[in-house]
């Protein structure tokens, strides 16, 4: 499935990329990187998918790596926004963690092609760009860790290893991008609900059953 065919659960994902030619090249790059991998993709491949000449690509992006960085930066910014919105919302720690997981999973399912590139091509970035993205990932980790820590302090969660549990939660959510199929039996919303329930079981949230029943 191409980027253009992904499930759109929010506004146009690349609206911030202008002009139109730059956006077409970026969308083509996402499809090519997801299908062939970054290293096996050439600038000619990307330009061809966008219906443009290879020379046209360099008008908007100096290198293939710059394209990957742009994709990764936008994707990680969006993922961080989703987590922060849930963490800063109202409710108990259990409710906020469930919303964070639900939203994060839904984003990875709805944007599974984009998310595969964003999450799994980090090592292809140059050192400066890679460190910028690593910092965004650390901030995402910190958001989830904060919710779990607050749940422990409030007596809602029983988590002996908060950093390890945080890593497990994020890894579980991110992996959705690897296997999700829009033609499969579950919608992004359904997967989000399933994973939210699984994570609450993982942290042994008090009243988890009551929370789950309220969602039905």
C-alpha positions in Angstrom: 0.0 0.0 0.0 1.4 3.4 -1.0 1.5 6.5 1.2 -1.3 8.0 -0.9 -3.5 5.0 -0.1 -2.9 5.1 3.7 -5.9 5.6 6.0 -6.2 9.2 6.8 -7.3 9.7 10.4 -6.4 13.3 10.6 -5.4 16.3 8.4 -3.2 15.8 5.3 0.0 14.5 6.8 2.4 16.5 4.6 0.5 19.8 4.4 3.5 21.6 5.9 5.7 20.6 3.0 5.7 23.2 0.2 5.7 23.8 -2.7 3.6 21.0 -4.3 6.6 19.6 -6.1 8.5 19.1 -2.9 5.5 17.4 -1.3 5.2 15.0 -4.3 8.9 14.1 -4.0 8.6 13.5 -0.3 5.6 11.2 -0.7 7.4 9.3 -3.5 10.4 8.9 -1.2 8.3 7.5 1.6 6.9 4.9 -0.8 10.3 4.0 -2.2 12.0 3.8 1.2 9.2 1.7 2.7 9.2 -0.7 -0.3 12.9 -1.0 -1.1 14.7 0.4 1.9 16.7 3.6 2.0 20.0 2.3 0.7 18.5 0.4 -2.2 16.5 3.5 -3.3 18.1 5.9 -5.8 17.2 9.5 -6.4 16.1 8.4 -9.9 13.6 6.0 -8.3 12.1 8.8 -6.2 11.9 11.3 -9.1 10.3 8.6 -11.3 7.6 7.8 -8.8 6.9 11.6 -8.5 6.7 11.9 -12.3 9.6 14.3 -12.3 13.1 14.3 -13.7 16.1 13.4 -11.4 17.4 17.0 -11.8 14.1 18.4 -10.4 14.7 16.6 -7.1 17.8 18.6 -6.4 15.9 21.8 -6.7 14.1 20.9 -3.5 16.4 18.5 -1.7 20.2 18.6 -1.8 20.6 14.9 -1.0 18.6 11.7 -0.5 19.5 11.9 3.1 17.9 15.3 3.4 14.7 13.8 2.2 14.9 11.1 4.8 15.6 13.6 7.5 12.6 15.7 6.5 10.3 12.6 6.6 11.7 11.5 9.9 11.5 14.9 11.5 7.8 15.4 10.5 6.9 11.9 11.6 8.6 12.1 15.0 7.2 15.6 15.7 3.7 14.2 15.0 4.2 11.2 17.1 5.5 13.3 20.0 2.5 15.7 19.7 0.1 12.7 19.9 1.7 11.5 23.1 2.0 14.9 24.7 -1.7 15.6 24.0 -2.7 12.5 25.8 -0.3 13.0 28.7 -1.4 16.5 29.3 -5.1 15.7 29.1 -7.4 15.2 32.1 -8.1 12.1 34.0 -6.2 9.5 36.0 -2.9 8.1 35.0 -4.6 5.0 33.7 -6.9 7.0 31.5 -4.0 9.1 30.2 -1.8 6.1 29.5 -4.7 4.4 27.7 -5.2 7.4 25.6 -1.5 7.8 24.9 -1.3 4.2 23.7 -4.6 4.3 21.8 -3.5 7.5 19.9 0.1 6.3 19.3 -1.0 3.0 18.0 -3.7 4.5 15.8 -1.2 6.8 14.3 1.2 3.9 13.5 -1.7 2.0 12.0 -3.2 4.8 9.9 0.3 5.9 8.7 1.9 2.4 8.6 3.9 3.1 5.4 5.2 6.4 6.7 5.8 5.0 10.2 7.9 2.2 8.9 10.3 4.7 7.3 10.2 7.0 10.3 10.8 4.3 12.9 13.1 1.9 11.1 15.5 4.0 8.9 17.1 5.9 11.7 20.6 4.5 11.1 20.6 5.8 7.5 20.6 9.4 8.7 23.8 11.4 9.0 25.2 12.0 12.5 23.8 15.5 13.0 20.3 14.6 11.8 20.3 11.3 13.6 21.1 13.0 16.9 18.2 15.4 16.3 15.8 12.5 15.8 17.2 10.6 18.8 16.4 13.6 21.0 12.8 13.6 19.8 12.6 9.9 20.6 14.0 10.6 24.1 11.2 13.2 24.6 8.6 10.6 23.5 10.1 8.1 26.0 10.0 10.8 28.7 6.3 11.5 28.1 5.3 7.9 28.6 7.7 7.4 31.5 6.1 10.4 33.2 2.6 9.0 32.9 3.7 5.6 34.3 5.7 7.3 37.1 2.6 9.4 38.1 0.5 6.2 38.1 3.0 4.5 40.4 3.1 7.5 42.7 -0.7 7.5 42.8 -0.9 3.8 43.6 -2.7 3.1 40.3 0.2 1.1 38.8 2.5 -1.6 40.1 5.7 -1.2 38.0 9.0 -2.2 39.5 11.0 -1.2 36.5 9.7 2.1 35.0 12.3 2.6 32.3 12.0 -1.0 31.1 8.3 -0.9 31.1 8.3 2.4 29.2 10.5 0.8 26.5 8.2 -2.2 26.3 5.1 0.0 25.9 6.7 2.1 23.1 8.1 -0.9 21.3 4.7 -2.6 21.4 3.1 0.4 19.8 5.8 1.1 17.2 5.7 -2.5 16.0 2.2 -2.0 14.7 3.6 -0.1 11.7 5.5 -3.3 10.7 2.5 -5.6 10.5 -0.6 -3.5 10.1 -2.6 -4.2 7.0 -5.5 -1.9 6.0 -7.2 -4.9 4.4 -7.0 -6.9 7.6 -9.7 -7.7 10.0 -9.0 -4.9 12.5 -9.3 -1.1 12.0 -6.7 1.3 13.5 -9.3 2.2 16.2 -9.8 -1.4 17.1 -6.0 -2.1 17.4 -5.6 1.1 19.5 -8.3 -0.1 21.9 -6.8 -3.6 22.1 -3.3 -2.2 22.8 -4.6 0.3 25.4 -6.1 -2.6 27.3 -3.0 -4.8 27.0 -0.8 -2.0 28.3 -3.1 -1.4 31.3 -2.8 -5.1 32.1 1.0 -4.8 31.8 1.2 -2.1 34.4 -1.4 -3.8 36.7 -3.6 -0.7 36.9 -6.0 -0.7 39.8 -9.6 -0.6 38.5 -8.6 -1.7 35.0 -11.7 -3.7 34.7 -13.9 -0.8 35.7 -12.1 1.4 33.1 -12.5 -1.2 30.4 -16.2 -1.5 31.1 -16.7 2.2 30.9 -15.4 2.2 27.4 -18.0 -0.2 26.1 
